[in-house]
Amino acid sequence: MTAEATEASLTRDDSLLDEGGSGDGDRPLRIALLTYKGNPFCGGQGVYVRHLSRELARLGHSVEVIGAQPYPVLDDEADSAPGSLRLTELPSLDLYRQPDPFRTPRREEFRDWIDALEVGTMWAGRFPEPLTFSLRARRHLAARRGQFDVIHDNQTLGYGLLGGPGVLGAPLVTTIHHPITVDRQLELDAAADWKRRAAVRRWYAFTTMQKRVARRLPSVLTVSGSSRQEIAEHLGVRNDRIHVVHIGADTGLFSPDAAVPEKPGRIVTTSSADVPLKGLVHLIEALAKVRVENPGAHLVVVGKRAEDGPVASAIRRHGLEGAVEFVKGISDAELVDLVRSAQVACVPSLYEGFSLPAAEAMATGTPLVATTGGAIPEVAGPDGETCLAVPPGDSDALAAALGRLLGDGDLRRRLGAAGRERVLARFTWRQAAIGTAEHYRRAIARQRAAARRPASRRA
């Protein structure tokens, strides 16, 4: 019996209850978890695979993560779990690796026609990895028919994953964190001229494929109610095929520790890239305003420093070179201590499909200032109760909230404690794994029911 069977009745939401039984008992499942990018330290998709795979193994399931570069890093602690966890590398040409992104591979690196397609798509200014990874995954899974009970795709949404169990060998469940069409539109809105807009449209050409694939998927998981609505509106997926399973924070790792000294004036944020979606430029502008009243206020950004672009320009324009620090490549323990040391955590994003940084900061007991973009309010909670909430893109409101928290220790302590309680009650990876496994079983049951129907009805 798996651990999830003992807790499912406590964690199952309404979207699970209305689908009937899984018809699959509670035996451990053999799961193929696909991810075309697996960086576990930067970006929501890699973090999702790392933590979900670990918790599924702890529930007793056999999980094989199949991924491309940057390869997922799986947790060693899963070795002692009742289930099993291992990584299978399905390499791409890694065309965007550092220090030579957009490189042209040497002739001897080419293995087959998929490699040629990957390079040709890049040369055309388009992003090839969702399509080419799906084609490699299709070939890999076809060669291993019968080895998995369910295939879980982490937002690849490539043509290669169409065809159902007859092609892939097992039913498909797909997670869409949020539609990438949202990112595309925000970058188009921020484009300075027609040349930049044309480049953005070329790069995001893969979203046309993702729309077509998403509409044909039988089961879509997403991480918030906001993302569910966006998936229906932007991708055209039927509402009855979309199910919310909230993700969460590693509450054992992200926890309060009074031994870590608080740094006066410290604000911490996480930004994976210098793109409009993350709203970092608005936080830089807000910091400049805060420092008028609080000269000790400073910002630590977990992410790569951009040497050019709107964020770098804003730092120079406001003379904040000494007040903004970027850190990257730090360990989990260093990240947690950094968040603990901050007086305020901030999520300035214009849109988020969930916002792991918000949940992780709240789990440490660090008080949060967050925008109301996308699903952030679902995570952060009500303004004044578990966070201070501000409109996205409003640097004046952001500055006012940051200044208020930096100047009020009692408010920081109250919001920090309430934020951690909210995360513990709603957003943990164990709860996410239990809910996800329930959907696996329902996908398996649907496949079996379809196989039993007469051929005329299936048609």
Buried (B, 14 or more C-beta within 10 A) or exposed (E): EBBBBEBBEEBEEEBBEEBEEBEBEBEBBBBBBBBBBBBBBBBBBBBBBBBBBBBBBBBBBBBBBBBBBBBBBBBEEBEEBEBBBEBBEBEBBBBBEEEEEEBEBEEEEBEEEBBBBBBEBBEEBBBBBBBBBBBBBBEBBEEBEEEBBBBBBBBBBBBBBBEBBEBBBBBBBBBBBBBBBBBBBBBBEBBEEEEEBEEBBEBBBBBEBBBBBBEEBBBBBBBBEBBBBBBBEBBEBEEEBBBBBBBBBBBEBBBBEEEBEBBEBBBBBBBBBBBBBBBBBBBBBBBBBBBEEBEEBBBBBBBBBBEEEBBBEBBEEBEBEEBBBBBEEEEEEEBBBBBBBBBBBBBBBBBBBBBBBBBBBBBBBBBBBBBBBBBBBBBBBEBEBBBBBBEBBBBEBBBBBBBBBBEEEEBBEBBBBBBBBBBBEBBBBBBBBBBBBBBBBBBBBBBBEBEEEEEEEEE
